[in-house]
Amino acid sequence: MTVNYHSNFPKLSTPDEQSNAYNRNDNKCVILYYTKNQSVLCDILKDDIDSLPQKYPNALFFEVSVDVENNSADREFHEILTVLPCIKVFKNFSVNREPQLTVNTTPFLTTLNNFLPTIYP
């Protein structure tokens, strides 16, 4: 199956890549954008999603597609599997053991942009 990505973010294609991206202790803000092939909302959000790294240049952004085999085996992905697209924000996960924010309802970007300044360096 061909995977239809919805951002210009680096892609994570295994559960290990996902956990290595967010399970950090270096105080980096990590944003995972969870998507699926057939998503009109992902298509609509693409340009705005792609603009986020310019607004938050010190954050790390990644896209994770449910359509990549075994991606949903990651614990953080498995929790939101039925609600896509979804955005999760992580910071100091190795200490906090949970995401700082999960956005899975509209307005995605408003919610994200209101929250990020509270944890973004």
C-alpha positions in Angstrom: 0.0 0.0 0.0 1.2 3.5 -0.8 1.3 5.8 2.1 -0.2 9.3 1.6 1.7 11.7 4.0 0.2 15.0 5.0 3.2 17.1 6.0 6.8 17.8 5.1 7.9 16.6 8.6 10.4 13.7 8.9 8.5 10.4 8.9 8.6 7.8 11.6 8.0 4.3 10.4 8.5 2.0 13.3 7.4 1.9 17.0 11.1 2.2 18.0 11.5 5.3 15.9 8.5 6.8 17.6 9.5 6.1 21.2 13.1 7.2 20.5 11.6 10.5 19.2 9.5 11.3 22.2 11.2 9.4 25.1 13.8 12.0 25.7 15.3 13.7 28.7 16.9 16.7 27.0 14.1 19.2 27.4 13.3 19.3 23.7 9.7 19.9 22.6 8.7 17.0 20.3 5.5 17.1 18.3 4.1 14.0 16.7 1.5 14.4 14.0 -0.5 11.1 13.6 -2.3 10.7 10.3 -3.9 8.2 7.9 -4.1 8.0 4.2 -7.8 8.8 3.6 -8.3 12.0 5.7 -9.9 15.1 4.3 -9.0 17.0 7.5 -5.3 16.1 7.1 -5.4 17.4 3.6 -7.1 20.6 4.7 -4.5 21.1 7.5 -1.4 20.4 5.4 -0.3 24.0 4.7 -0.9 25.1 8.3 0.8 22.0 9.7 3.8 22.6 7.5 4.2 26.2 8.8 4.7 25.1 12.4 8.5 24.5 12.2 9.0 28.1 11.1 7.0 29.3 14.2 8.7 26.9 16.6 12.2 26.3 15.1 13.6 24.6 18.2 10.9 22.0 18.4 11.2 18.6 16.7 8.3 17.7 14.4 7.5 14.2 13.0 4.7 12.5 11.1 3.5 9.0 11.9 1.0 7.3 9.6 -1.3 4.6 10.7 -1.0 3.2 7.2 2.6 2.1 7.8 2.6 -1.5 9.1 3.1 -1.8 12.8 3.2 1.9 13.6 0.2 1.6 15.7 2.0 -0.9 18.0 3.6 2.1 19.8 1.8 2.8 23.1 1.3 6.5 22.4 -0.1 5.8 18.9 -2.3 2.9 20.0 -4.1 5.2 22.5 -5.4 7.5 19.7 -5.7 5.0 16.9 -9.4 5.7 16.3 -9.1 9.5 16.5 -7.0 10.7 13.6 -5.6 13.1 12.8 -4.1 13.7 16.2 -1.2 15.8 17.5 0.7 14.9 20.7 3.2 17.2 22.3 6.0 15.7 24.4 8.6 17.3 26.6 10.7 15.4 29.2 8.7 12.3 28.6 11.3 10.2 30.4 10.4 12.1 33.6 6.7 12.9 33.0 5.7 9.6 31.4 2.9 11.2 29.5 2.4 13.7 26.7 2.1 17.3 27.7 -0.9 17.8 25.3 -3.0 15.6 23.0 -5.1 17.4 20.4 -7.6 15.3 18.5 -10.5 17.7 18.0 -10.8 20.9 16.1 -9.5 23.6 16.2 -6.2 21.7 16.1 -3.9 24.5 15.4 -5.5 27.1 17.7 -5.3 24.6 20.6 -1.7 23.8 19.7 -0.6 27.4 19.2 -2.2 28.4 22.5 -0.5 25.7 24.4 3.1 25.6 22.9 4.2 29.0 24.4 3.6 27.6 27.9 6.3 24.9 27.4 8.3 26.1 24.5 11.7 27.6 25.3 
